[in-house]
Amino acid sequence: MLWSLLLFIITISILVTVHEFGHFFVARLCGVRVECFSIGFGKKIWSHKFSGGTEFVIAMIPLGGYVRMLDGNAKNLSTDEEKLVFDKKKIWQRAAIIFAGPFANFILAFILYWIIFMLGVVTYPVKIGSTIPNTPVATVNIPSGAELKKINNVQIESWNDVNFALMSILGQDDVTITYLINAGNNLQKEVSQRVDIRHWHFDIEKESAIKTFGLVPKTLEIYPIVSKIIPNSAAEKAGLQIGDKILSYDEHPYVDWNDFSAIIKKGNQIRLKIERENKNLYLDLTPSIQANGEGIAGLYLTSEAVIKQYGCLEGFGKGLEQTVLTTQLTIRSFYQLVTGVIGLNHLSGPITIAKSAGQTASYGFTPYLYFLAFISISLGVINLVPLPMLDGGHLIFLLFEKIKGKSLSIKAKERFYRFGFAFLLVIMGIALFNDVLRL
């Protein structure tokens, strides 16, 4: 719990800082004085006032933040100070300042995806092992071993992409799936088919989109050829080398990785028969014993999965593409929520975010970056919802001012703010209630 709480605070702090910096940066570009830049709400923990007049504050409650600009209703403003007031700026400048917050979240997500692709992502062919009877995809007879390439216009490079794409099509009448099949002579044929999904429904909290759609992933093939050896591991001490092909262990022919791995975990000495440079050799492997009592060899075998690293320019394009795709799918999810395709019981609040932050961080640095990018995009999309109290609501006020030639009265805005605040409280209450039920 402490780890999840710490990661939640770090995650929210990063996202809020970036969001508010977007407002701050464009406000300064437009000549608006920013009096306070606060990360968090409530009592000040630490503050510093810069020469430009902006006070930077870290507050006690790390669940948001704000940028306070010079108030046009303040008394005794000089002529020069009136030029620095937000309300005195042109409509397009105020709109740019408001939009800059959500836009900064999209920029952060893009940078994170760019970094991920340059660090390297695991890629492997997304092959179908079989289809489940009486499911949507079973109606189109996809052969076993077919490799998925597209679901509608979403490019498929992992089963995570498949899950993302299937979640985005809930509520539609049909979907087009594109896959490759073996056409003989080492050639592949691309096939596209439309699948009727009008009667496809499932509980996204309890059921898998992939399984209910009818897809059974083909097991990733792992070949008995050593691809990597951990220094000072049991495998290195046994004399194994990269490129060695494991033929048998304890006189049992190598069948698959799961069986071989199970033998290693027992921790007993294993007699290996390997092929090296067209010669058969015998080696004795004694697994190292871990704290949990299981054996570990310290070797990797060759598989269909490979880590692909992208160059700076190629990573830039992939990062931009992933940002656009995730944004589209996030907007689609909100649309499904509003139209009732996805129920309110699927809303998540801070507890779920905290648990997810802790879990993804425990999987490694890259999974956490993926999570941070996704939450950043979600925050950007939410803030653009045309609801008072949110950036989208402020943009709607500016649109009204542009059309009518004058802004709404203070009293009218206050009524809208009260409605928006009450609505947000209800939504946050539902999300928090759902979080408690999931505990």
Backbone torsions as a table, in degrees:
resi	resn	phi	psi	omega
1	MET	NA	-41.8	179.9
2	LEU	-64.0	-40.2	178.9
3	TRP	-63.6	-44.9	179.6
4	SER	-64.3	-40.8	179.5
5	LEU	-63.6	-43.3	179.1
6	LEU	-62.5	-45.3	179.8
7	LEU	-65.8	-34.6	178.1
8	PHE	-63.5	-45.6	-179.9
9	ILE	-63.7	-42.6	178.8
10	ILE	-62.8	-45.6	-178.3
11	THR	-61.9	-50.5	-179.3
12	ILE	-62.8	-40.4	-179.4
13	SER	-62.6	-42.2	178.7
14	ILE	-62.1	-48.9	-175.5
15	LEU	-66.0	-42.5	-179.6
16	VAL	-67.3	-42.2	179.7
17	THR	-60.4	-45.2	179.6
18	VAL	-64.3	-44.5	-179.3
19	HIS	-60.3	-50.8	-177.6
20	GLU	-69.7	-30.7	176.5
21	PHE	-64.6	-33.5	176.0
22	GLY	-59.2	-48.1	176.3
23	HIS	-59.9	-47.6	-175.9
24	PHE	-61.0	-47.2	-174.6
25	PHE	-62.7	-47.4	-178.1
26	VAL	-72.0	-32.9	176.5
27	ALA	-61.2	-43.5	179.2
28	ARG	-66.9	-37.2	177.0
29	LEU	-61.7	-34.9	-178.4
30	CYS	-87.4	4.9	176.4
31	GLY	79.2	27.9	177.9
32	VAL	-99.4	135.5	177.4
33	ARG	-80.6	127.9	176.2
34	VAL	-101.7	116.3	-176.6
35	GLU	-83.2	-33.7	-177.8
36	CYS	-146.4	136.0	175.0
37	PHE	-121.9	102.7	-173.8
38	SER	-112.2	132.8	171.0
39	ILE	-104.4	108.0	-175.9
40	GLY	100.6	171.0	179.7
41	PHE	-122.0	167.6	174.7
42	GLY	89.1	-152.2	-174.7
43	LYS	-65.2	139.5	179.0
44	LYS	-68.0	133.4	171.5
45	ILE	-96.1	-40.6	-179.4
46	TRP	-153.2	145.4	177.6
47	SER	-149.4	156.8	176.8
48	HIS	-150.2	133.0	179.8
49	LYS	-102.7	124.1	-178.6
50	PHE	-86.4	165.6	-176.9
51	SER	-62.2	-26.7	179.9
52	GLY	-75.3	-4.7	178.0
53	GLY	100.5	-4.1	-179.7
54	THR	-88.3	129.6	176.2
55	GLU	-96.3	122.4	177.2
56	PHE	-94.4	126.9	-173.5
57	VAL	-126.8	136.9	166.9
58	ILE	-111.4	117.8	-174.2
59	ALA	-104.4	171.8	-169.1
60	MET	-70.9	-37.2	-174.7
61	ILE	-99.5	104.9	-173.7
62	PRO	-84.7	52.6	-177.8
63	LEU	-117.7	24.0	-180.0
64	GLY	163.4	-157.3	-179.6
65	GLY	178.1	177.5	179.8
66	TYR	-161.5	159.8	171.6
67	VAL	-120.1	119.6	179.5
68	ARG	-102.4	120.6	-178.4
69	MET	-100.0	166.4	-177.7
70	LEU	-58.7	126.7	-175.4
71	ASP	-84.0	127.0	179.7
72	GLY	-69.9	-16.4	179.7
73	ASN	-89.6	-0.3	179.7
74	ALA	-66.6	147.9	-178.0
75	LYS	-84.4	157.4	173.2
76	ASN	58.4	39.8	174.8
77	LEU	-81.1	134.3	176.8
78	SER	-76.7	169.5	178.6
79	THR	-60.3	-41.0	179.4
80	ASP	-66.8	-37.7	-179.2
81	GLU	-69.4	-34.1	179.3
82	GLU	-61.9	-27.2	177.5
83	LYS	-71.2	-16.9	-176.4
84	LEU	-98.9	3.4	-178.0
85	VAL	-80.8	137.5	-179.8
86	PHE	-59.5	-47.1	-175.6
87	ASP	-64.5	-18.5	-178.3
88	LYS	-87.5	-6.7	-178.3
89	LYS	-79.9	161.9	179.0
90	LYS	-65.0	157.9	-176.6
91	ILE	-59.3	-42.9	-177.5
92	TRP	-65.6	-31.8	178.2
93	GLN	-69.9	-43.6	178.4
94	ARG	-64.5	-39.6	178.1
95	ALA	-63.5	-40.2	179.4
96	ALA	-63.9	-40.9	179.3
97	ILE	-63.8	-42.9	-179.6
98	ILE	-67.8	-45.2	-177.3
99	PHE	-68.5	-24.6	-174.9
100	ALA	-61.2	-29.9	179.6
101	GLY	-63.6	-59.1	176.5
102	PRO	-59.7	-38.1	-179.1
103	PHE	-61.8	-36.5	178.5
104	ALA	-62.8	-34.8	176.9
105	ASN	-67.0	-37.3	175.9
106	PHE	-66.9	-39.5	178.2
107	ILE	-63.1	-42.1	178.1
108	LEU	-60.4	-45.8	179.5
109	ALA	-59.9	-43.4	178.7
110	PHE	-59.4	-46.1	-179.9
111	ILE	-62.2	-41.6	179.4
112	LEU	-63.6	-44.7	177.7
113	TYR	-63.3	-39.9	177.9
114	TRP	-58.3	-46.6	178.7
115	ILE	-62.1	-43.7	-179.6
116	ILE	-57.8	-46.9	-177.9
117	PHE	-68.6	-30.8	177.0
118	MET	-75.9	-32.1	175.6
119	LEU	-68.6	-33.6	179.4
120	GLY	119.8	135.2	178.4
121	VAL	-122.3	146.9	178.7
122	VAL	-77.5	124.3	177.8
123	THR	-122.1	146.3	179.1
124	TYR	-161.2	154.7	179.5
125	PRO	-67.8	130.7	-179.9
126	VAL	-89.6	92.4	-174.7
127	LYS	-104.5	146.3	-179.2
128	ILE	-93.9	124.3	177.8
129	GLY	-78.7	-43.6	179.2
130	SER	-165.8	174.7	175.3
131	THR	-119.9	150.4	-177.0
132	ILE	-90.9	130.9	-179.8
133	PRO	-59.0	151.9	176.1
134	ASN	61.8	33.0	174.1
135	THR	-122.8	164.3	-177.1
136	PRO	-53.6	-46.6	-174.0
137	VAL	-73.2	-17.6	-179.7
138	ALA	-67.8	-16.2	-177.5
139	THR	-77.8	-11.5	-175.3
140	VAL	-111.3	2.3	172.7
141	ASN	53.7	59.6	175.7
142	ILE	-77.0	126.9	-178.2
143	PRO	-69.6	150.6	176.9
144	SER	-62.3	137.7	-179.4
145	GLY	93.4	-6.1	177.9
146	ALA	-64.1	142.9	-177.9
147	GLU	-104.7	118.1	179.7
148	LEU	-68.4	135.3	179.3
149	LYS	-121.4	-35.5	-179.2
150	LYS	-147.0	145.7	166.3
151	ILE	-124.1	111.5	-165.1
152	ASN	54.7	-122.3	-179.3
153	ASN	-102.3	10.2	-179.2
154	VAL	-87.0	120.2	177.2
155	GLN	-70.4	134.0	-176.9
156	ILE	-104.7	118.7	176.6
157	GLU	-125.0	-7.2	178.0
158	SER	-158.3	166.3	177.8
159	TRP	-68.9	-21.9	173.9
160	ASN	-65.0	-38.1	175.5
161	ASP	-62.8	-38.9	179.4
162	VAL	-62.1	-46.3	-179.8
163	ASN	-61.9	-43.5	179.2
164	PHE	-59.6	-47.4	-176.9
165	ALA	-65.1	-41.4	-179.1
166	LEU	-66.8	-36.8	177.9
167	MET	-63.1	-32.6	-175.5
168	SER	-77.2	-15.3	-176.1
169	ILE	-100.3	2.8	177.8
170	LEU	-56.6	133.1	179.3
171	GLY	94.2	-10.1	178.2
172	GLN	-84.8	168.6	-179.5
173	ASP	-85.3	-35.6	-179.5
174	ASP	-153.7	170.0	-179.7
175	VAL	-144.3	146.0	177.3
176	THR	-102.2	124.5	177.3
177	ILE	-113.4	137.7	-179.7
178	THR	-119.8	132.2	-177.7
179	TYR	-146.1	164.1	178.2
180	LEU	-106.4	139.1	174.5
181	ILE	-127.2	158.1	-179.7
182	ASN	-73.7	122.2	-179.5
183	ALA	-103.9	8.7	-179.4
184	GLY	86.7	158.0	-180.0
185	ASN	55.6	39.4	179.6
186	ASN	59.5	24.7	178.0
187	LEU	-108.0	152.2	178.3
188	GLN	-122.2	146.0	-179.0
189	LYS	-116.4	133.9	178.5
190	GLU	-90.6	131.4	-178.6
191	VAL	-126.3	136.0	175.2
192	SER	-121.0	133.3	179.5
193	GLN	-138.5	147.4	177.7
194	ARG	-95.6	135.8	-178.7
195	VAL	-117.4	128.6	178.5
196	ASP	-75.7	122.4	-179.5
197	ILE	-124.7	23.4	-177.9
198	ARG	-63.4	-29.2	-177.8
199	HIS	-108.2	17.2	-179.0
200	TRP	-92.1	114.0	178.7
201	HIS	-138.8	148.1	176.4
202	PHE	-161.5	162.5	178.9
203	ASP	-89.6	110.2	-174.0
204	ILE	-67.2	-15.7	177.8
205	GLU	-82.1	-29.3	-172.0
206	LYS	-113.6	-22.0	-174.2
207	GLU	-120.8	154.0	179.0
208	SER	-87.8	132.1	177.3
209	ALA	-61.7	-39.9	-178.2
210	ILE	-64.0	-45.7	-177.3
211	LYS	-69.8	-45.3	-178.8
212	THR	-67.7	-26.9	175.2
213	PHE	-71.2	-26.3	174.3
214	GLY	113.8	11.1	-177.0
215	LEU	-96.6	132.4	173.3
216	VAL	-114.9	111.6	-177.7
217	PRO	-61.5	141.2	174.0
218	LYS	-77.1	137.3	-179.5
219	THR	-59.3	133.4	179.6
220	LEU	-64.1	126.4	-178.1
221	GLU	-75.9	129.6	176.9
222	ILE	-119.4	119.3	-175.6
223	TYR	-90.9	146.4	-175.3
224	PRO	-77.7	45.5	179.6
225	ILE	-119.8	123.8	-176.0
226	VAL	-67.5	125.0	-179.2
227	SER	-109.5	-21.0	-179.0
228	LYS	-157.4	143.3	177.7
229	ILE	-128.9	128.8	179.1
230	ILE	-73.9	130.7	178.3
231	PRO	-56.3	140.4	178.4
232	ASN	62.1	20.4	179.3
233	SER	-87.8	173.0	177.3
234	ALA	-61.6	-35.9	179.9
235	ALA	-64.5	-42.9	178.8
236	GLU	-65.8	-41.5	179.5
237	LYS	-64.9	-30.0	179.0
238	ALA	-75.2	-14.1	179.0
239	GLY	96.4	10.6	177.9
240	LEU	-68.7	148.2	-179.4
241	GLN	-131.1	155.8	176.6
242	ILE	-61.6	131.6	-178.5
243	GLY	102.0	-14.2	177.3
244	ASP	-63.9	138.7	177.5
245	LYS	-106.9	123.0	-179.5
246	ILE	-82.3	117.9	-178.9
247	LEU	-92.7	-39.3	-179.7
248	SER	-158.9	165.4	175.6
249	TYR	-141.2	126.1	-174.9
250	ASP	51.1	43.5	177.8
251	GLU	68.9	7.6	176.3
252	HIS	-99.2	124.7	178.6
253	PRO	-58.6	142.2	177.3
254	TYR	-65.3	125.0	179.7
255	VAL	-109.6	-57.6	178.0
256	ASP	-153.7	167.8	-175.5
257	TRP	-65.6	-37.3	-176.8
258	ASN	-59.7	-42.8	179.8
259	ASP	-68.1	-44.6	179.7
260	PHE	-62.7	-42.8	-179.9
261	SER	-63.5	-38.6	179.1
262	ALA	-63.1	-38.2	177.6
263	ILE	-65.4	-42.1	179.9
264	ILE	-61.9	-41.9	-176.5
265	LYS	-63.5	-22.8	178.1
266	LYS	-66.6	-24.3	174.7
267	GLY	85.6	1.6	-179.6
268	ASN	-85.2	158.1	177.8
269	GLN	-63.1	138.3	-177.3
270	ILE	-120.8	133.1	175.6
271	ARG	-91.1	111.7	-177.9
272	LEU	-99.5	139.8	169.4
273	LYS	-111.2	119.8	-176.3
274	ILE	-124.3	161.1	174.2
275	GLU	-112.8	124.3	179.8
276	ARG	-136.4	118.9	-179.5
277	GLU	51.9	48.8	177.1
278	ASN	65.0	17.1	176.3
279	LYS	-122.4	143.9	177.8
280	ASN	-92.0	132.0	-179.8
281	LEU	-130.0	155.1	175.4
282	TYR	-115.4	131.7	179.6
283	LEU	-132.0	148.6	176.3
284	ASP	-103.5	119.4	-179.6
285	LEU	-108.2	121.0	176.8
286	THR	-112.6	103.7	-176.5
287	PRO	-59.5	146.2	172.6
288	SER	-77.4	144.9	-178.4
289	ILE	-96.2	126.0	179.2
290	GLN	-84.3	175.2	-179.4
291	ALA	-62.3	-29.4	179.7
292	ASN	-83.6	3.1	177.3
293	GLY	89.3	-2.8	-179.2
294	GLU	-92.5	149.9	178.7
295	GLY	-82.4	152.7	177.4
296	ILE	-141.4	137.3	-176.2
297	ALA	-96.3	-32.3	-178.7
298	GLY	81.2	36.4	177.6
299	LEU	-134.1	153.2	175.8
300	TYR	-118.8	140.1	176.3
301	LEU	-103.8	158.3	-179.7
302	THR	-68.9	136.5	178.6
303	SER	-138.9	177.7	176.9
304	GLU	-70.6	-22.0	-179.3
305	ALA	-78.7	133.7	177.2
306	VAL	-134.4	150.8	176.1
307	ILE	-92.3	116.6	-178.6
308	LYS	-105.7	121.3	177.0
309	GLN	-101.7	138.3	-179.1
310	TYR	-106.3	146.7	175.4
311	GLY	-70.4	175.3	-175.5
312	CYS	-59.0	-49.5	-177.4
313	LEU	-70.8	-43.3	179.4
314	GLU	-66.3	-38.9	176.9
315	GLY	-64.1	-35.2	176.5
316	PHE	-58.9	-48.3	-179.6
317	GLY	-64.8	-42.2	179.5
318	LYS	-66.3	-38.8	178.5
319	GLY	-63.7	-42.3	178.3
320	LEU	-64.8	-42.9	179.8
321	GLU	-62.0	-43.5	-179.2
322	GLN	-67.4	-36.7	178.4
323	THR	-64.0	-45.2	179.1
324	VAL	-62.8	-44.9	-179.0
325	LEU	-62.4	-48.1	-179.0
326	THR	-63.5	-38.1	177.7
327	THR	-63.5	-44.5	179.1
328	GLN	-61.0	-44.7	-178.6
329	LEU	-68.5	-33.7	178.2
330	THR	-67.8	-44.3	177.4
331	ILE	-61.8	-40.5	178.3
332	ARG	-61.9	-39.1	179.5
333	SER	-65.6	-40.3	177.1
334	PHE	-65.2	-38.6	177.0
335	TYR	-62.2	-41.8	178.5
336	GLN	-64.2	-34.6	179.1
337	LEU	-68.3	-43.4	-178.5
338	VAL	-67.6	-38.3	-177.1
339	THR	-84.3	-3.6	176.4
340	GLY	89.5	0.5	177.2
341	VAL	-62.8	-40.0	173.7
342	ILE	-108.4	128.7	-177.3
343	GLY	-75.7	161.2	179.0
344	LEU	-65.5	-18.3	178.6
345	ASN	-68.4	-7.7	179.1
346	HIS	-96.9	-1.0	175.2
347	LEU	-65.0	142.8	179.0
348	SER	-120.8	147.4	-179.6
349	GLY	-119.1	-160.3	-174.0
350	PRO	-63.3	-31.4	-178.8
351	ILE	-67.1	-45.0	178.5
352	THR	-64.6	-40.4	178.3
353	ILE	-62.3	-41.6	179.6
354	ALA	-63.3	-45.2	178.7
355	LYS	-62.4	-43.1	-179.7
356	SER	-64.8	-39.0	178.7
357	ALA	-61.7	-45.0	179.4
358	GLY	-64.8	-41.5	-178.5
359	GLN	-66.1	-48.9	-177.5
360	THR	-65.8	-36.5	178.5
361	ALA	-66.1	-33.4	179.2
362	SER	-69.6	-22.4	178.0
363	TYR	-78.6	-19.1	179.3
364	GLY	138.7	174.6	-176.0
365	PHE	-66.7	-45.9	-177.3
366	THR	-63.7	-46.4	176.5
367	PRO	-57.8	-36.2	178.7
368	TYR	-66.8	-38.4	177.6
369	LEU	-62.6	-40.5	175.8
370	TYR	-58.9	-46.7	-179.9
371	PHE	-61.6	-45.3	-178.9
372	LEU	-62.2	-41.2	178.9
373	ALA	-63.8	-43.0	-179.2
374	PHE	-64.4	-45.3	179.7
375	ILE	-65.5	-36.1	178.6
376	SER	-62.9	-43.4	177.6
377	ILE	-65.6	-41.6	178.7
378	SER	-60.2	-41.9	178.5
379	LEU	-63.7	-40.5	178.3
380	GLY	-63.3	-43.9	-179.6
381	VAL	-66.7	-44.5	-179.8
382	ILE	-59.1	-42.5	-177.3
383	ASN	-68.0	-18.5	178.6
384	LEU	-91.4	-1.1	174.7
385	VAL	-63.0	130.9	-175.7
386	PRO	-73.3	65.9	-178.5
387	LEU	-124.5	130.7	177.4
388	PRO	-51.9	147.3	-175.0
389	MET	89.2	-19.7	177.9
390	LEU	-105.5	163.9	-179.3
391	ASP	-59.7	-36.6	178.8
392	GLY	-62.0	-36.0	177.6
393	GLY	-66.3	-40.8	177.3
394	HIS	-63.3	-36.9	178.5
395	LEU	-66.6	-35.6	176.5
396	ILE	-64.8	-39.7	176.5
397	PHE	-60.0	-41.2	179.5
398	LEU	-67.4	-36.1	177.8
399	LEU	-63.8	-42.5	176.8
400	PHE	-60.5	-42.6	179.6
401	GLU	-63.5	-38.3	179.8
402	LYS	-66.2	-40.6	-177.7
403	ILE	-73.8	-45.7	-175.1
404	LYS	-84.5	-18.7	-179.1
405	GLY	85.7	0.5	176.5
406	LYS	-152.2	154.8	-177.8
407	SER	-82.4	161.6	174.5
408	LEU	-62.6	152.3	177.4
409	SER	-68.7	158.9	179.9
410	ILE	-59.8	-40.8	-179.9
411	LYS	-63.5	-41.6	179.5
412	ALA	-63.7	-43.3	178.3
413	LYS	-62.3	-40.2	-179.8
414	GLU	-62.1	-39.3	177.8
415	ARG	-63.9	-42.7	177.9
416	PHE	-64.4	-40.3	179.6
417	TYR	-62.9	-40.3	178.8
418	ARG	-63.2	-43.3	177.5
419	PHE	-61.5	-47.3	-179.4
420	GLY	-61.5	-41.5	179.9
421	PHE	-64.3	-44.0	179.3
422	ALA	-63.2	-41.9	-179.8
423	PHE	-63.8	-43.7	179.4
424	LEU	-64.2	-37.3	177.3
425	LEU	-61.3	-41.9	179.2
426	VAL	-63.0	-47.3	-179.6
427	ILE	-62.3	-44.1	178.8
428	MET	-64.4	-36.4	177.4
429	GLY	-63.9	-42.8	178.3
430	ILE	-63.5	-44.9	-179.6
431	ALA	-61.7	-42.6	-179.8
432	LEU	-67.3	-39.1	177.8
433	PHE	-61.6	-44.0	177.3
434	ASN	-61.4	-39.9	178.8
435	ASP	-59.6	-44.0	-178.5
436	VAL	-64.8	-39.8	178.9
437	LEU	-64.3	-29.0	-178.8
438	ARG	-80.9	-12.3	-178.1
439	LEU	-65.5	NA	NA
